[in-house]
């Protein structure tokens, strides 16, 4: 499908390391702004979108903070902090605006191949959590972005929202849920492949497979030189670039550590593998068309929020429950067991030790997760589906995530569950570290990369106009023009064939 042999060109404006959603988004955005920009994409595997972007390896929720309770923490004074939820909502809208633009330009033709309308729910049990959810609802509902959110404690209403969860459940059980009908399900694997098809068909952008980037060094010709190994032939290749973007998922950290910039110092990574129970019974799958998120346990990390998800994967409706955490020293699903030990060095050792020492409950949680057997996992599922049959469900290993570890003056190091764009002072090299919300906010993250790497070009009115055409709210807050945002949002929903807004 894509080029697998180097062309005659060896000098580029930008080299992207990794054939996932991030490199694809950045490359396509830049090519749409300036078709003359020279871009090379290098992928270690023999196909694009095989690691974090693949449908089975990615949560696919279309993370927009509509149901994830960890984005709205309860404060010590009893208030709910919704700032993170508002921020992520806006960032996901950037993605929808970009996808709608691609459809309008007929670069994409079938939105249903990558996005579906699926209502998002937050669901809790017990008086304390119901009170929290009601307070969260009241706080979010006061913001216009969440004005369509619904809240209910009524058994009959919840039964309509997610009948599979309410099946055989006592009417006396104290519970509540919120519902956002503008929620989506996104297949980022399909979307990534579509991006690369556009890059190939319309912009003749080389994507070289089976290429492992061994090192990135300062170049005598331009800013950087990539030393690359062709895994098929074992030959080495060298490419020069003014800019390099490292978007290789968990593989970004080991490569960044080889780059001669001081900004990398102190960064470490903590790998966590995801696992899902997936349903094999079509009758059960057909009963659930929703995403239902609940609260994580007291010592569980935010990414472990349990949820029951209706998914569309390869044109087929699936039903997943999880995630369950596993542990591997690999930084990628197709990585090496030596990834973690090789990543520990003099610069990040204090950070790594600080994180270990101050996160003993997390270590305990991971040990408990690793020791679970099938019935242990089924018992967790039965918190959602009371009469779940063990024979209907099977464990599937999802993607590998590397959480960010950073220096901290007080604790030595801190573990973060987000994404960071690490870059040199001049912005000529950028790297994306971290995980969730990741793919859902790829457009917003790549806007940050463009602003970091190409500030002089963004000063040009032509670049600004093109970005505003592609992503109308790329450089302004939604609150500054609610009326215009509502029009843009409605238009996006029509183009994306989403149910809730048209």
Secondary structure, 3 states (H helix, E strand, C coil): CCCCCCCCCCEEEEEEECCCHHHHHHHHHHHHHCCCCCEEEECCCCCCCCCCCCHHHCCCCCCCCCCCHHHCCECCCCCECCHHHHHHHHHHHHHHHHHHHHHHCCCCCCHHHCEEECCEEEEEECHHHHHHHHHHHHHHHCCHHHCCCEEECCHHHHHHHCHHHHCCCCCCCCEEEEEECCCEEECHHHHHHHHHHHHHHHHCCEEECCEEEEEEEECCCCCEEEEEEECCCCCEEEEEEEEEEECCCCHHHHHHCCCCCHHHCCCEEEEEEEEEEEECCHHHHCCCCCEEECCCCCCCCHHHCCEEEEEEECCEEEEEEEEEEECCCCCCCCCCCCHHHHHCCCCCHHHHHHHHHHCHHHHHHHHHHHCCCHHHHHHHHCCCCCCCCHHHEEEEEEEEEEEEEEEECCCEEEEECCEEEEECCCCCEEEEEECCCHHHHHHHHHHHHHHHHCHHHHCCHHHHHHHHHHCCCCCCCHHHHHHHHHHHHHHHHHHCCCCCCC
